[in-house]
């Protein structure tokens, strides 16, 4: 094997190794992505529940006042 062929083969091996490494790293990027998506959904759900509780507390006070006033009118 001539020196040019040895250089060509070693270059080819290096390039193939580099490309294989790049594809392995790209494939690992999405590892754990589902966990992040689930965490985002949980955060949104907790926020919505918190808003509903806050709204219900406000509405609850208004409804209690309205009922108390109607009972006072009757009595």
mmCIF file of the N, C-alpha and C atoms, coordinates in Angstrom:
data_MODEL
# 
_entry.id   MODEL 
# 
loop_
_atom_site.group_PDB 
_atom_site.id 
_atom_site.type_symbol 
_atom_site.label_atom_id 
_atom_site.label_alt_id 
_atom_site.label_comp_id 
_atom_site.label_asym_id 
_atom_site.label_entity_id 
_atom_site.label_seq_id 
_atom_site.pdbx_PDB_ins_code 
_atom_site.Cartn_x 
_atom_site.Cartn_y 
_atom_site.Cartn_z 
_atom_site.occupancy 
_atom_site.B_iso_or_equiv 
_atom_site.pdbx_formal_charge 
_atom_site.auth_seq_id 
_atom_site.auth_comp_id 
_atom_site.auth_asym_id 
_atom_site.auth_atom_id 
_atom_site.pdbx_PDB_model_num 
ATOM 1   N N  . UNK A 1 1  ? 0.849   -1.164 0.000  1.00 0.00 ? 1  UNK A N  1 
ATOM 2   C CA . UNK A 1 1  ? 0.000   0.000  0.000  1.00 0.00 ? 1  UNK A CA 1 
ATOM 3   C C  . UNK A 1 1  ? 0.901   1.235  0.000  1.00 0.00 ? 1  UNK A C  1 
ATOM 4   N N  . UNK A 1 2  ? 0.593   2.164  -0.859 1.00 0.00 ? 2  UNK A N  1 
ATOM 5   C CA . UNK A 1 2  ? 1.406   3.378  -0.950 1.00 0.00 ? 2  UNK A CA 1 
ATOM 6   C C  . UNK A 1 2  ? 1.030   4.328  0.181  1.00 0.00 ? 2  UNK A C  1 
ATOM 7   N N  . UNK A 1 3  ? 1.869   5.317  0.366  1.00 0.00 ? 3  UNK A N  1 
ATOM 8   C CA . UNK A 1 3  ? 1.616   6.290  1.442  1.00 0.00 ? 3  UNK A CA 1 
ATOM 9   C C  . UNK A 1 3  ? 0.353   7.098  1.173  1.00 0.00 ? 3  UNK A C  1 
ATOM 10  N N  . UNK A 1 4  ? 0.036   7.365  -0.074 1.00 0.00 ? 4  UNK A N  1 
ATOM 11  C CA . UNK A 1 4  ? -1.191  8.105  -0.416 1.00 0.00 ? 4  UNK A CA 1 
ATOM 12  C C  . UNK A 1 4  ? -2.418  7.272  -0.048 1.00 0.00 ? 4  UNK A C  1 
ATOM 13  N N  . UNK A 1 5  ? -2.358  5.966  -0.300 1.00 0.00 ? 5  UNK A N  1 
ATOM 14  C CA . UNK A 1 5  ? -3.484  5.099  0.043  1.00 0.00 ? 5  UNK A CA 1 
ATOM 15  C C  . UNK A 1 5  ? -3.659  5.018  1.563  1.00 0.00 ? 5  UNK A C  1 
ATOM 16  N N  . UNK A 1 6  ? -2.543  4.940  2.293  1.00 0.00 ? 6  UNK A N  1 
ATOM 17  C CA . UNK A 1 6  ? -2.624  4.898  3.758  1.00 0.00 ? 6  UNK A CA 1 
ATOM 18  C C  . UNK A 1 6  ? -3.258  6.177  4.302  1.00 0.00 ? 6  UNK A C  1 
ATOM 19  N N  . UNK A 1 7  ? -2.859  7.314  3.767  1.00 0.00 ? 7  UNK A N  1 
ATOM 20  C CA . UNK A 1 7  ? -3.437  8.596  4.200  1.00 0.00 ? 7  UNK A CA 1 
ATOM 21  C C  . UNK A 1 7  ? -4.921  8.641  3.854  1.00 0.00 ? 7  UNK A C  1 
ATOM 22  N N  . UNK A 1 8  ? -5.288  8.170  2.662  1.00 0.00 ? 8  UNK A N  1 
ATOM 23  C CA . UNK A 1 8  ? -6.682  8.171  2.241  1.00 0.00 ? 8  UNK A CA 1 
ATOM 24  C C  . UNK A 1 8  ? -7.527  7.279  3.150  1.00 0.00 ? 8  UNK A C  1 
ATOM 25  N N  . UNK A 1 9  ? -7.006  6.098  3.471  1.00 0.00 ? 9  UNK A N  1 
ATOM 26  C CA . UNK A 1 9  ? -7.746  5.171  4.342  1.00 0.00 ? 9  UNK A CA 1 
ATOM 27  C C  . UNK A 1 9  ? -7.868  5.747  5.747  1.00 0.00 ? 9  UNK A C  1 
ATOM 28  N N  . UNK A 1 10 ? -6.801  6.288  6.295  1.00 0.00 ? 10 UNK A N  1 
ATOM 29  C CA . UNK A 1 10 ? -6.867  6.846  7.649  1.00 0.00 ? 10 UNK A CA 1 
ATOM 30  C C  . UNK A 1 10 ? -7.799  8.068  7.697  1.00 0.00 ? 10 UNK A C  1 
ATOM 31  N N  . UNK A 1 11 ? -7.793  8.865  6.635  1.00 0.00 ? 11 UNK A N  1 
ATOM 32  C CA . UNK A 1 11 ? -8.716  9.998  6.562  1.00 0.00 ? 11 UNK A CA 1 
ATOM 33  C C  . UNK A 1 11 ? -10.148 9.516  6.491  1.00 0.00 ? 11 UNK A C  1 
ATOM 34  N N  . UNK A 1 12 ? -10.406 8.493  5.704  1.00 0.00 ? 12 UNK A N  1 
ATOM 35  C CA . UNK A 1 12 ? -11.759 7.948  5.585  1.00 0.00 ? 12 UNK A CA 1 
ATOM 36  C C  . UNK A 1 12 ? -12.233 7.412  6.933  1.00 0.00 ? 12 UNK A C  1 
ATOM 37  N N  . UNK A 1 13 ? -11.364 6.692  7.634  1.00 0.00 ? 13 UNK A N  1 
ATOM 38  C CA . UNK A 1 13 ? -11.724 6.152  8.948  1.00 0.00 ? 13 UNK A CA 1 
ATOM 39  C C  . UNK A 1 13 ? -12.030 7.293  9.925  1.00 0.00 ? 13 UNK A C  1 
ATOM 40  N N  . UNK A 1 14 ? -11.225 8.347  9.890  1.00 0.00 ? 14 UNK A N  1 
ATOM 41  C CA . UNK A 1 14 ? -11.448 9.484  10.778 1.00 0.00 ? 14 UNK A CA 1 
ATOM 42  C C  . UNK A 1 14 ? -12.770 10.178 10.472 1.00 0.00 ? 14 UNK A C  1 
ATOM 43  N N  . UNK A 1 15 ? -13.073 10.368 9.197  1.00 0.00 ? 15 UNK A N  1 
ATOM 44  C CA . UNK A 1 15 ? -14.315 11.034 8.801  1.00 0.00 ? 15 UNK A CA 1 
ATOM 45  C C  . UNK A 1 15 ? -15.524 10.181 9.181  1.00 0.00 ? 15 UNK A C  1 
ATOM 46  N N  . UNK A 1 16 ? -15.452 8.879  8.932  1.00 0.00 ? 16 UNK A N  1 
ATOM 47  C CA . UNK A 1 16 ? -16.561 7.988  9.288  1.00 0.00 ? 16 UNK A CA 1 
ATOM 48  C C  . UNK A 1 16 ? -16.782 8.003  10.799 1.00 0.00 ? 16 UNK A C  1 
ATOM 49  N N  . UNK A 1 17 ? -15.697 7.976  11.562 1.00 0.00 ? 17 UNK A N  1 
ATOM 50  C CA . UNK A 1 17 ? -15.813 8.047  13.017 1.00 0.00 ? 17 UNK A CA 1 
ATOM 51  C C  . UNK A 1 17 ? -16.424 9.352  13.485 1.00 0.00 ? 17 UNK A C  1 
ATOM 52  N N  . UNK A 1 18 ? -16.015 10.447 12.869 1.00 0.00 ? 18 UNK A N  1 
ATOM 53  C CA . UNK A 1 18 ? -16.559 11.753 13.227 1.00 0.00 ? 18 UNK A CA 1 
ATOM 54  C C  . UNK A 1 18 ? -18.055 11.828 12.929 1.00 0.00 ? 18 UNK A C  1 
ATOM 55  N N  . UNK A 1 19 ? -18.458 11.372 11.737 1.00 0.00 ? 19 UNK A N  1 
ATOM 56  C CA . UNK A 1 19 ? -19.869 11.407 11.345 1.00 0.00 ? 19 UNK A CA 1 
ATOM 57  C C  . UNK A 1 19 ? -20.696 10.516 12.263 1.00 0.00 ? 19 UNK A C  1 
ATOM 58  N N  . UNK A 1 20 ? -20.178 9.334  12.597 1.00 0.00 ? 20 UNK A N  1 
ATOM 59  C CA . UNK A 1 20 ? -20.896 8.438  13.507 1.00 0.00 ? 20 UNK A CA 1 
ATOM 60  C C  . UNK A 1 20 ? -21.068 9.091  14.875 1.00 0.00 ? 20 UNK A C  1 
ATOM 61  N N  . UNK A 1 21 ? -20.036 9.767  15.353 1.00 0.00 ? 21 UNK A N  1 
ATOM 62  C CA . UNK A 1 21 ? -20.128 10.468 16.637 1.00 0.00 ? 21 UNK A CA 1 
ATOM 63  C C  . UNK A 1 21 ? -21.154 11.585 16.609 1.00 0.00 ? 21 UNK A C  1 
ATOM 64  N N  . UNK A 1 22 ? -21.202 12.322 15.509 1.00 0.00 ? 22 UNK A N  1 
ATOM 65  C CA . UNK A 1 22 ? -22.183 13.405 15.378 1.00 0.00 ? 22 UNK A CA 1 
ATOM 66  C C  . UNK A 1 22 ? -23.602 12.841 15.421 1.00 0.00 ? 22 UNK A C  1 
ATOM 67  N N  . UNK A 1 23 ? -23.840 11.759 14.697 1.00 0.00 ? 23 UNK A N  1 
ATOM 68  C CA . UNK A 1 23 ? -25.178 11.167 14.702 1.00 0.00 ? 23 UNK A CA 1 
ATOM 69  C C  . UNK A 1 23 ? -25.539 10.618 16.078 1.00 0.00 ? 23 UNK A C  1 
ATOM 70  N N  . UNK A 1 24 ? -24.584 10.067 16.791 1.00 0.00 ? 24 UNK A N  1 
ATOM 71  C CA . UNK A 1 24 ? -24.867 9.591  18.151 1.00 0.00 ? 24 UNK A CA 1 
ATOM 72  C C  . UNK A 1 24 ? -25.231 10.744 19.074 1.00 0.00 ? 24 UNK A C  1 
ATOM 73  N N  . UNK A 1 25 ? -24.504 11.860 18.954 1.00 0.00 ? 25 UNK A N  1 
ATOM 74  C CA . UNK A 1 25 ? -24.813 13.016 19.800 1.00 0.00 ? 25 UNK A CA 1 
ATOM 75  C C  . UNK A 1 25 ? -26.162 13.615 19.438 1.00 0.00 ? 25 UNK A C  1 
ATOM 76  N N  . UNK A 1 26 ? -26.510 13.651 18.169 1.00 0.00 ? 26 UNK A N  1 
ATOM 77  C CA . UNK A 1 26 ? -27.810 14.178 17.762 1.00 0.00 ? 26 UNK A CA 1 
ATOM 78  C C  . UNK A 1 26 ? -28.936 13.300 18.278 1.00 0.00 ? 26 UNK A C  1 
ATOM 79  N N  . UNK A 1 27 ? -28.731 12.009 18.268 1.00 0.00 ? 27 UNK A N  1 
ATOM 80  C CA . UNK A 1 27 ? -29.755 11.098 18.772 1.00 0.00 ? 27 UNK A CA 1 
ATOM 81  C C  . UNK A 1 27 ? -29.962 11.245 20.269 1.00 0.00 ? 27 UNK A C  1 
ATOM 82  N N  . UNK A 1 28 ? -28.910 11.572 21.022 1.00 0.00 ? 28 UNK A N  1 
ATOM 83  C CA . UNK A 1 28 ? -29.014 11.713 22.466 1.00 0.00 ? 28 UNK A CA 1 
ATOM 84  C C  . UNK A 1 28 ? -29.651 13.028 22.891 1.00 0.00 ? 28 UNK A C  1 
ATOM 85  N N  . UNK A 1 29 ? -29.775 13.974 21.984 1.00 0.00 ? 29 UNK A N  1 
ATOM 86  C CA . UNK A 1 29 ? -30.342 15.276 22.330 1.00 0.00 ? 29 UNK A CA 1 
ATOM 87  C C  . UNK A 1 29 ? -31.776 15.188 22.801 1.00 0.00 ? 29 UNK A C  1 
ATOM 88  N N  . UNK A 1 30 ? -32.521 14.260 22.236 1.00 0.00 ? 30 UNK A N  1 
ATOM 89  C CA . UNK A 1 30 ? -33.933 14.163 22.583 1.00 0.00 ? 30 UNK A CA 1 
ATOM 90  C C  . UNK A 1 30 ? -34.180 13.240 23.758 1.00 0.00 ? 30 UNK A C  1 
ATOM 91  N N  . UNK A 1 31 ? -33.129 12.675 24.307 1.00 0.00 ? 31 UNK A N  1 
ATOM 92  C CA . UNK A 1 31 ? -33.280 11.807 25.464 1.00 0.00 ? 31 UNK A CA 1 
ATOM 93  C C  . UNK A 1 31 ? -33.761 12.648 26.638 1.00 0.00 ? 31 UNK A C  1 
ATOM 94  N N  . UNK A 1 32 ? -34.828 12.233 27.290 1.00 0.00 ? 32 UNK A N  1 
ATOM 95  C CA . UNK A 1 32 ? -35.379 12.976 28.409 1.00 0.00 ? 32 UNK A CA 1 
ATOM 96  C C  . UNK A 1 32 ? -36.347 14.070 27.994 1.00 0.00 ? 32 UNK A C  1 
ATOM 97  N N  . UNK A 1 33 ? -36.600 14.215 26.722 1.00 0.00 ? 33 UNK A N  1 
ATOM 98  C CA . UNK A 1 33 ? -37.494 15.270 26.248 1.00 0.00 ? 33 UNK A CA 1 
ATOM 99  C C  . UNK A 1 33 ? -38.914 15.053 26.754 1.00 0.00 ? 33 UNK A C  1 
ATOM 100 N N  . UNK A 1 34 ? -39.347 13.808 26.837 1.00 0.00 ? 34 UNK A N  1 
ATOM 101 C CA . UNK A 1 34 ? -40.697 13.524 27.329 1.00 0.00 ? 34 UNK A CA 1 
ATOM 102 C C  . UNK A 1 34 ? -40.875 14.016 28.747 1.00 0.00 ? 34 UNK A C  1 
ATOM 103 N N  . UNK A 1 35 ? -39.851 13.869 29.571 1.00 0.00 ? 35 UNK A N  1 
ATOM 104 C CA . UNK A 1 35 ? -39.926 14.337 30.955 1.00 0.00 ? 35 UNK A CA 1 
ATOM 105 C C  . UNK A 1 35 ? -40.141 15.845 31.004 1.00 0.00 ? 35 UNK A C  1 
ATOM 106 N N  . UNK A 1 36 ? -39.460 16.567 30.153 1.00 0.00 ? 36 UNK A N  1 
ATOM 107 C CA . UNK A 1 36 ? -39.623 18.026 30.110 1.00 0.00 ? 36 UNK A CA 1 
ATOM 108 C C  . UNK A 1 36 ? -41.036 18.395 29.661 1.00 0.00 ? 36 UNK A C  1 
ATOM 109 N N  . UNK A 1 37 ? -41.574 17.659 28.705 1.00 0.00 ? 37 UNK A N  1 
ATOM 110 C CA . UNK A 1 37 ? -42.924 17.939 28.237 1.00 0.00 ? 37 UNK A CA 1 
ATOM 111 C C  . UNK A 1 37 ? -43.947 17.654 29.335 1.00 0.00 ? 37 UNK A C  1 
ATOM 112 N N  . UNK A 1 38 ? -43.774 16.537 30.056 1.00 0.00 ? 38 UNK A N  1 
ATOM 113 C CA . UNK A 1 38 ? -44.680 16.228 31.156 1.00 0.00 ? 38 UNK A CA 1 
ATOM 114 C C  . UNK A 1 38 ? -44.590 17.282 32.247 1.00 0.00 ? 38 UNK A C  1 
ATOM 115 N N  . UNK A 1 39 ? -43.394 17.751 32.543 1.00 0.00 ? 39 UNK A N  1 
ATOM 116 C CA . UNK A 1 39 ? -43.228 18.792 33.561 1.00 0.00 ? 39 UNK A CA 1 
ATOM 117 C C  . UNK A 1 39 ? -43.949 20.067 33.137 1.00 0.00 ? 39 UNK A C  1 
ATOM 118 N N  . UNK A 1 40 ? -43.859 20.414 31.864 1.00 0.00 ? 40 UNK A N  1 
ATOM 119 C CA . UNK A 1 40 ? -44.569 21.600 31.364 1.00 0.00 ? 40 UNK A CA 1 
ATOM 120 C C  . UNK A 1 40 ? -46.073 21.457 31.489 1.00 0.00 ? 40 UNK A C  1 
ATOM 121 N N  . UNK A 1 41 ? -46.587 20.270 31.172 1.00 0.00 ? 41 UNK A N  1 
ATOM 122 C CA . UNK A 1 41 ? -48.029 20.035 31.289 1.00 0.00 ? 41 UNK A CA 1 
ATOM 123 C C  . UNK A 1 41 ? -48.459 20.126 32.748 1.00 0.00 ? 41 UNK A C  1 
ATOM 124 N N  . UNK A 1 42 ? -47.662 19.569 33.648 1.00 0.00 ? 42 UNK A N  1 
ATOM 125 C CA . UNK A 1 42 ? -47.995 19.623 35.079 1.00 0.00 ? 42 UNK A CA 1 
ATOM 126 C C  . UNK A 1 42 ? -48.002 21.064 35.573 1.00 0.00 ? 42 UNK A C  1 
ATOM 127 N N  . UNK A 1 43 ? -47.038 21.860 35.134 1.00 0.00 ? 43 UNK A N  1 
ATOM 128 C CA . UNK A 1 43 ? -46.991 23.270 35.550 1.00 0.00 ? 43 UNK A CA 1 
ATOM 129 C C  . UNK A 1 43 ? -48.225 24.014 35.068 1.00 0.00 ? 43 UNK A C  1 
ATOM 130 N N  . UNK A 1 44 ? -48.632 23.773 33.831 1.00 0.00 ? 44 UNK A N  1 
ATOM 131 C CA . UNK A 1 44 ? -49.832 24.424 33.293 1.00 0.00 ? 44 UNK A CA 1 
ATOM 132 C C  . UNK A 1 44 ? -51.063 23.978 34.075 1.00 0.00 ? 44 UNK A C  1 
ATOM 133 N N  . UNK A 1 45 ? -51.174 22.677 34.368 1.00 0.00 ? 45 UNK A N  1 
ATOM 134 C CA . UNK A 1 45 ? -52.335 22.169 35.099 1.00 0.00 ? 45 UNK A CA 1 
ATOM 135 C C  . UNK A 1 45 ? -52.402 22.756 36.503 1.00 0.00 ? 45 UNK A C  1 
ATOM 136 N N  . UNK A 1 46 ? -51.266 22.831 37.191 1.00 0.00 ? 46 UNK A N  1 
ATOM 137 C CA . UNK A 1 46 ? -51.240 23.400 38.539 1.00 0.00 ? 46 UNK A CA 1 
ATOM 138 C C  . UNK A 1 46 ? -51.627 24.877 38.500 1.00 0.00 ? 46 UNK A C  1 
ATOM 139 N N  . UNK A 1 47 ? -51.165 25.594 37.499 1.00 0.00 ? 47 UNK A N  1 
ATOM 140 C CA . UNK A 1 47 ? -51.513 27.012 37.357 1.00 0.00 ? 47 UNK A CA 1 
ATOM 141 C C  . UNK A 1 47 ? -53.015 27.180 37.144 1.00 0.00 ? 47 UNK A C  1 
ATOM 142 N N  . UNK A 1 48 ? -53.594 26.344 36.277 1.00 0.00 ? 48 UNK A N  1 
ATOM 143 C CA . UNK A 1 48 ? -55.032 26.431 36.040 1.00 0.00 ? 48 UNK A CA 1 
ATOM 144 C C  . UNK A 1 48 ? -55.833 26.112 37.295 1.00 0.00 ? 48 UNK A C  1 
ATOM 145 N N  . UNK A 1 49 ? -55.438 25.089 38.025 1.00 0.00 ? 49 UNK A N  1 
ATOM 146 C CA . UNK A 1 49 ? -56.136 24.749 39.268 1.00 0.00 ? 49 UNK A CA 1 
ATOM 147 C C  . UNK A 1 49 ? -56.021 25.895 40.269 1.00 0.00 ? 49 UNK A C  1 
ATOM 148 N N  . UNK A 1 50 ? -54.837 26.484 40.365 1.00 0.00 ? 50 UNK A N  1 
ATOM 149 C CA . UNK A 1 50 ? -54.663 27.626 41.260 1.00 0.00 ? 50 UNK A CA 1 
ATOM 150 C C  . UNK A 1 50 ? -55.558 28.800 40.889 1.00 0.00 ? 50 UNK A C  1 
ATOM 151 N N  . UNK A 1 51 ? -55.661 29.069 39.591 1.00 0.00 ? 51 UNK A N  1 
ATOM 152 C CA . UNK A 1 51 ? -56.547 30.157 39.147 1.00 0.00 ? 51 UNK A CA 1 
ATOM 153 C C  . UNK A 1 51 ? -58.008 29.844 39.441 1.00 0.00 ? 51 UNK A C  1 
ATOM 154 N N  . UNK A 1 52 ? -58.400 28.595 39.236 1.00 0.00 ? 52 UNK A N  1 
ATOM 155 C CA . UNK A 1 52 ? -59.787 28.210 39.537 1.00 0.00 ? 52 UNK A CA 1 
ATOM 156 C C  . UNK A 1 52 ? -60.086 28.321 41.024 1.00 0.00 ? 52 UNK A C  1 
ATOM 157 N N  . UNK A 1 53 ? -59.144 27.935 41.866 1.00 0.00 ? 53 UNK A N  1 
ATOM 158 C CA . UNK A 1 53 ? -59.352 28.055 43.318 1.00 0.00 ? 53 UNK A CA 1 
ATOM 159 C C  . UNK A 1 53 ? -59.460 29.520 43.715 1.00 0.00 ? 53 UNK A C  1 
ATOM 160 N N  . UNK A 1 54 ? -58.609 30.360 43.152 1.00 0.00 ? 54 UNK A N  1 
ATOM 161 C CA . UNK A 1 54 ? -58.664 31.791 43.466 1.00 0.00 ? 54 UNK A CA 1 
ATOM 162 C C  . UNK A 1 54 ? -59.986 32.391 43.001 1.00 0.00 ? 54 UNK A C  1 
ATOM 163 N N  . UNK A 1 55 ? -60.435 32.005 41.808 1.00 0.00 ? 55 UNK A N  1 
ATOM 164 C CA . UNK A 1 55 ? -61.711 32.521 41.304 1.00 0.00 ? 55 UNK A CA 1 
ATOM 165 C C  . UNK A 1 55 ? -62.869 32.004 42.144 1.00 0.00 ? 55 UNK A C  1 
ATOM 166 N N  . UNK A 1 56 ? -62.822 30.736 42.542 1.00 0.00 ? 56 UNK A N  1 
ATOM 167 C CA . UNK A 1 56 ? -63.899 30.165 43.346 1.00 0.00 ? 56 UNK A CA 1 
ATOM 168 C C  . UNK A 1 56 ? -63.976 30.836 44.711 1.00 0.00 ? 56 UNK A C  1 
ATOM 169 N N  . UNK A 1 57 ? -62.831 31.179 45.279 1.00 0.00 ? 57 UNK A N  1 
ATOM 170 C CA . UNK A 1 57 ? -62.829 31.865 46.570 1.00 0.00 ? 57 UNK A CA 1 
ATOM 171 C C  . UNK A 1 57 ? -63.483 33.234 46.442 1.00 0.00 ? 57 UNK A C  1 
ATOM 172 N N  . UNK A 1 58 ? -63.181 33.938 45.379 1.00 0.00 ? 58 UNK A N  1 
ATOM 173 C CA . UNK A 1 58 ? -63.790 35.251 45.144 1.00 0.00 ? 58 UNK A CA 1 
ATOM 174 C C  . UNK A 1 58 ? -65.292 35.101 44.908 1.00 0.00 ? 58 UNK A C  1 
ATOM 175 N N  . UNK A 1 59 ? -65.661 34.144 44.062 1.00 0.00 ? 59 UNK A N  1 
ATOM 176 C CA . UNK A 1 59 ? -67.079 33.914 43.796 1.00 0.00 ? 59 UNK A CA 1 
ATOM 177 C C  . UNK A 1 59 ? -67.793 33.433 45.049 1.00 0.00 ? 59 UNK A C  1 
ATOM 178 N N  . UNK A 1 60 ? -67.107 32.599 45.828 1.00 0.00 ? 60 UNK A N  1 
ATOM 179 C CA . UNK A 1 60 ? -67.704 32.075 47.058 1.00 0.00 ? 60 UNK A CA 1 
ATOM 180 C C  . UNK A 1 60 ? -68.077 33.188 48.011 1.00 0.00 ? 60 UNK A C  1 
ATOM 181 N N  . UNK A 1 61 ? -67.193 34.173 48.151 1.00 0.00 ? 61 UNK A N  1 
ATOM 182 C CA . UNK A 1 61 ? -67.488 35.309 49.021 1.00 0.00 ? 61 UNK A CA 1 
ATOM 183 C C  . UNK A 1 61 ? -68.673 36.107 48.509 1.00 0.00 ? 61 UNK A C  1 
ATOM 184 N N  . UNK A 1 62 ? -68.759 36.307 47.212 1.00 0.00 ? 62 UNK A N  1 
ATOM 185 C CA . UNK A 1 62 ? -69.880 37.058 46.625 1.00 0.00 ? 62 UNK A CA 1 
ATOM 186 C C  . UNK A 1 62 ? -71.186 36.300 46.802 1.00 0.00 ? 62 UNK A C  1 
ATOM 187 N N  . UNK A 1 63 ? -71.144 35.002 46.586 1.00 0.00 ? 63 UNK A N  1 
ATOM 188 C CA . UNK A 1 63 ? -72.362 34.192 46.724 1.00 0.00 ? 63 UNK A CA 1 
ATOM 189 C C  . UNK A 1 63 ? -72.812 34.164 48.179 1.00 0.00 ? 63 UNK A C  1 
ATOM 190 N N  . UNK A 1 64 ? -71.864 34.038 49.115 1.00 0.00 ? 64 UNK A N  1 
ATOM 191 C CA . UNK A 1 64 ? -72.206 34.034 50.541 1.00 0.00 ? 64 UNK A CA 1 
ATOM 192 C C  . UNK A 1 64 ? -72.855 35.351 50.936 1.00 0.00 ? 64 UNK A C  1 
ATOM 193 N N  . UNK A 1 65 ? -72.319 36.448 50.469 1.00 0.00 ? 65 UNK A N  1 
ATOM 194 C CA . UNK A 1 65 ? -72.889 37.767 50.772 1.00 0.00 ? 65 UNK A CA 1 
ATOM 195 C C  . UNK A 1 65 ? -74.291 37.886 50.187 1.00 0.00 ? 65 UNK A C  1 
ATOM 196 N N  . UNK A 1 66 ? -74.471 37.446 48.957 1.00 0.00 ? 66 UNK A N  1 
ATOM 197 C CA . UNK A 1 66 ? -75.786 37.508 48.307 1.00 0.00 ? 66 UNK A CA 1 
ATOM 198 C C  . UNK A 1 66 ? -76.815 36.682 49.066 1.00 0.00 ? 66 UNK A C  1 
ATOM 199 N N  . UNK A 1 67 ? -76.453 35.482 49.461 1.00 0.00 ? 67 UNK A N  1 
ATOM 200 C CA . UNK A 1 67 ? -77.377 34.616 50.200 1.00 0.00 ? 67 UNK A CA 1 
ATOM 201 C C  . UNK A 1 67 ? -77.691 35.213 51.561 1.00 0.00 ? 67 UNK A C  1 
ATOM 202 N N  . UNK A 1 68 ? -76.696 35.734 52.230 1.00 0.00 ? 68 UNK A N  1 
ATOM 203 C CA . UNK A 1 68 ? -76.917 36.359 53.565 1.00 0.00 ? 68 UNK A CA 1 
ATOM 204 C C  . UNK A 1 68 ? -77.866 37.548 53.435 1.00 0.00 ? 68 UNK A C  1 
ATOM 205 N N  . UNK A 1 69 ? -77.699 38.361 52.408 1.00 0.00 ? 69 UNK A N  1 
ATOM 206 C CA . UNK A 1 69 ? -78.583 39.504 52.196 1.00 0.00 ? 69 UNK A CA 1 
ATOM 207 C C  . UNK A 1 69 ? -80.023 39.056 51.916 1.00 0.00 ? 69 UNK A C  1 
ATOM 208 N N  . UNK A 1 70 ? -80.188 38.009 51.111 1.00 0.00 ? 70 UNK A N  1 
ATOM 209 C CA . UNK A 1 70 ? -81.538 37.509 50.805 1.00 0.00 ? 70 UNK A CA 1 
ATOM 210 C C  . UNK A 1 70 ? -82.201 36.938 52.051 1.00 0.00 ? 70 UNK A C  1 
ATOM 211 N N  . UNK A 1 71 ? -81.420 36.238 52.884 1.00 0.00 ? 71 UNK A N  1 
ATOM 212 C CA . UNK A 1 71 ? -81.963 35.697 54.142 1.00 0.00 ? 71 UNK A CA 1 
ATOM 213 C C  . UNK A 1 71 ? -82.351 36.829 55.087 1.00 0.00 ? 71 UNK A C  1 
ATOM 214 N N  . UNK A 1 72 ? -81.538 37.880 55.125 1.00 0.00 ? 72 UNK A N  1 
ATOM 215 C CA . UNK A 1 72 ? -81.846 39.031 55.976 1.00 0.00 ? 72 UNK A CA 1 
ATOM 216 C C  . UNK A 1 72 ? -83.124 39.727 55.504 1.00 0.00 ? 72 UNK A C  1 
ATOM 217 N N  . UNK A 1 73 ? -83.354 39.787 54.210 1.00 0.00 ? 73 UNK A N  1 
ATOM 218 C CA . UNK A 1 73 ? -84.573 40.391 53.654 1.00 0.00 ? 73 UNK A CA 1 
ATOM 219 C C  . UNK A 1 73 ? -85.807 39.578 54.066 1.00 0.00 ? 73 UNK A C  1 
ATOM 220 N N  . UNK A 1 74 ? -85.659 38.266 54.104 1.00 0.00 ? 74 UNK A N  1 
ATOM 221 C CA . UNK A 1 74 ? -86.782 37.410 54.465 1.00 0.00 ? 74 UNK A CA 1 
ATOM 222 C C  . UNK A 1 74 ? -87.092 37.492 55.953 1.00 0.00 ? 74 UNK A C  1 
ATOM 223 N N  . UNK A 1 75 ? -86.056 37.604 56.786 1.00 0.00 ? 75 UNK A N  1 
ATOM 224 C CA . UNK A 1 75 ? -86.229 37.550 58.234 1.00 0.00 ? 75 UNK A CA 1 
ATOM 225 C C  . UNK A 1 75 ? -86.535 38.858 58.809 1.00 0.00 ? 75 UNK A C  1 
# 
